[in-house]
Amino acid sequence: CIADDLTGATDLAGLLVRGGMRTVQMIGVPDAPPPDADALVVALKSRTIPATEAVALSLAAAEALRSAGAEQLLFKYCSTYDSTDEGNIGPVTEALLDLVGSDLTIGCPAFPAAGRSIYQGHLFIGDMLLSDSPMKDHPLTPMRDANLVRVLQRQVQGRVGLIPLAIVDRGVEAIRDGFRRAKAEGKRIVIVD
């Protein structure tokens, strides 16, 4: 797992441990082989640095994890999706997609235990739209648009789509069909309610 900050990395590591995984959290890009574990979580400080630097750090972390035998990569970004129109969520996601040779991934910062949910592609903090929450005035990453498709589309070169709740409610096959349609339409990242 590659996390864009220490807090998110620690939260994720805690969830993985509670799920029964032997988890090691590292701060910064590892410069030595990490210890044996079920999950490795790399905490970066990449949320508010220039997008090119965030991409470079994230790719270095991904390469270190792959060298350590990682079979899956997860990019952990903030559940309030705080980012600027330049990134860093979108550029890092696209760079990781390119690194692993994938043509589609999901974006889903929902975290119900923390009151984060997505409906019609809009991020809610409790019962309030992200754009109406205190995050709208964040000094570094003000979030004045709760529509994650629109937010992410401003950050990426590829196209962004949505799998709305109506499809999610129909089950696994409907979601898979939604992914197939998204790929056929040339979308690389799909927000999922």
matplotlib code that plots the C-alpha trace (Angstrom):
import matplotlib.pyplot as plt

x = [0.0, 1.2, -0.3, -0.1, 0.3, 1.2, -2.2, -3.9, -1.1, -1.5, -5.3, -4.9, -2.3, -4.6, -7.4, -5.2, -4.0, -7.6, -8.4, -5.7, -2.8, 0.8, 1.4, 4.5, 4.3, 7.3, 7.8, 9.1, 10.3, 12.1, 15.8, 16.3, 14.3, 11.3, 10.6, 8.4, 4.7, 1.3, 1.0, 3.4, 2.2, 4.5, 3.6, 4.7, 4.2, 2.9, -0.5, 0.4, 3.8, 4.0, 2.3, 5.5, 7.2, 4.3, 4.3, 8.1, 7.8, 4.8, 6.5, 9.6, 7.5, 5.6, 8.9, 10.2, 7.1, 7.2, 10.8, 9.8, 7.3, 4.0, 1.3, -1.2, -0.8, -3.2, -3.0, -4.4, -5.5, -7.5, -11.1, -12.0, -10.3, -8.5, -6.4, -6.0, -7.1, -3.5, -3.5, -2.1, -4.6, -5.2, -1.6, -0.4, -3.3, -2.5, 1.2, 0.5, -1.9, 0.9, 3.5, 1.4, 0.1, -3.5, -6.2, -8.8, -9.0, -11.6, -11.6, -13.6, -12.7, -15.8, -15.0, -18.4, -16.8, -15.5, -18.7, -17.5, -19.8, -20.3, -23.7, -24.0, -20.3, -20.6, -18.6, -20.5, -19.0, -21.7, -24.9, -23.1, -21.6, -17.8, -18.2, -20.4, -18.1, -15.3, -13.0, -14.2, -11.9, -8.9, -5.8, -3.8, -6.4, -9.8, -12.6, -15.3, -16.6, -18.1, -18.4, -15.5, -15.8, -15.4, -12.6, -10.6, -11.2, -9.5, -6.4, -5.9, -5.2, -7.5, -11.3, -13.2, -16.5, -19.0, -20.6, -23.7, -25.5, -28.3, -25.7, -24.0, -27.3, -27.9, -24.8, -21.5, -22.4, -23.9, -20.8, -18.6, -20.7, -20.2, -16.5, -16.6, -18.6, -16.2, -13.2, -15.0, -15.6, -11.9, -12.3, -9.3, -10.7, -14.2, -15.7, -17.9, -20.8]
y = [0.0, 3.5, 6.2, 9.9, 10.8, 9.3, 9.5, 7.6, 5.0, 4.4, 4.1, 1.6, -0.4, -0.6, -1.9, -4.5, -5.7, -5.9, -8.0, -10.5, -9.5, -9.2, -5.6, -3.5, 0.3, 2.2, 5.9, 7.1, 5.0, 1.9, 1.9, -1.7, -4.9, -4.7, -7.4, -10.3, -9.4, -10.0, -6.3, -3.4, 0.1, 3.0, 6.3, 9.2, 12.9, 13.5, 15.0, 18.6, 18.6, 19.3, 16.6, 15.6, 15.0, 13.0, 10.8, 10.2, 9.3, 7.1, 5.2, 4.7, 3.3, 1.0, -0.3, -1.0, -2.9, -4.8, -5.7, -7.0, -9.3, -7.3, -9.0, -6.1, -2.4, -0.1, 3.7, 5.1, 8.7, 10.8, 9.9, 13.6, 13.4, 16.7, 17.5, 20.5, 20.7, 19.6, 16.6, 14.7, 11.9, 11.8, 12.0, 9.4, 7.0, 7.3, 6.8, 3.6, 2.4, 2.8, 1.1, -2.0, -2.0, -1.8, 0.0, 0.5, 1.1, 2.4, 5.5, 5.1, 7.2, 6.0, 5.1, 4.7, 4.2, 7.8, 9.1, 9.2, 8.0, 8.5, 8.9, 9.7, 10.4, 13.0, 12.7, 13.2, 13.9, 12.6, 14.0, 17.0, 17.4, 17.7, 21.1, 22.3, 20.8, 22.6, 21.1, 23.8, 26.2, 24.0, 26.2, 23.9, 21.8, 23.6, 21.3, 23.3, 20.6, 17.3, 15.7, 13.3, 12.5, 16.2, 16.7, 13.8, 14.6, 17.9, 16.1, 13.4, 12.8, 9.8, 9.7, 9.2, 7.4, 6.5, 3.3, 4.7, 3.2, 1.9, -0.4, -1.3, -2.3, -4.8, -6.8, -8.1, -8.9, -5.4, -3.9, -6.0, -4.9, -1.3, -1.9, -3.5, -0.5, 2.0, 0.2, 0.1, 3.9, 4.5, 5.3, 4.6, 5.5, 4.8, 6.4, 3.8, 4.8]
z = [0.0, -0.8, 1.3, 0.6, 4.3, 7.7, 9.2, 6.3, 6.3, 10.1, 9.7, 6.9, 8.7, 11.7, 9.6, 8.0, 11.4, 12.7, 9.6, 10.6, 8.4, 9.6, 8.6, 8.5, 8.1, 6.7, 6.6, 3.2, 0.3, 1.7, 1.0, 2.3, 1.9, 4.2, 6.7, 5.8, 6.2, 4.6, 3.9, 3.6, 4.0, 2.8, 4.4, 2.1, 2.5, -1.0, -0.6, -1.0, -2.8, -6.6, -8.6, -10.4, -7.1, -5.7, -8.8, -8.5, -4.8, -5.4, -8.3, -6.2, -3.4, -5.9, -7.3, -3.8, -2.9, -6.2, -5.6, -2.2, -3.9, -3.7, -5.7, -5.4, -5.0, -3.3, -3.4, -0.2, -0.5, 2.0, 2.5, 2.0, -1.4, -0.7, -3.6, -6.0, -9.6, -10.6, -8.3, -6.7, -6.6, -10.4, -11.6, -9.1, -10.0, -13.7, -13.1, -11.1, -13.7, -16.3, -14.1, -13.6, -17.2, -16.2, -18.2, -15.5, -11.7, -9.3, -7.2, -4.0, -1.0, 0.9, 4.5, 6.3, 9.7, 9.4, 7.9, 4.3, 1.6, -2.2, -3.9, -7.6, -7.6, -4.9, -1.7, 1.5, 4.9, 7.2, 5.7, 4.2, 0.7, 0.8, -0.8, 2.1, 4.8, 6.6, 3.9, 1.5, 3.2, 3.8, 3.5, 1.2, -0.6, -0.5, -1.7, -3.3, -5.6, -4.2, -7.6, -7.7, -11.4, -12.2, -9.6, -10.9, -14.6, -14.1, -12.8, -15.4, -19.0, -19.4, -18.9, -15.6, -15.3, -12.6, -11.4, -9.6, -6.7, -9.0, -10.7, -7.4, -5.9, -8.8, -7.7, -8.9, -12.5, -13.0, -11.6, -13.9, -16.8, -15.8, -15.7, -19.2, -20.5, -18.9, -20.6, -23.9, -23.6, -22.9, -19.3, -17.0, -13.6, -12.4, -9.3, -7.6, -5.3]

ax = plt.figure().add_subplot(projection="3d")
ax.plot(x, y, z, "-o")
ax.set_aspect("equal")
plt.show()
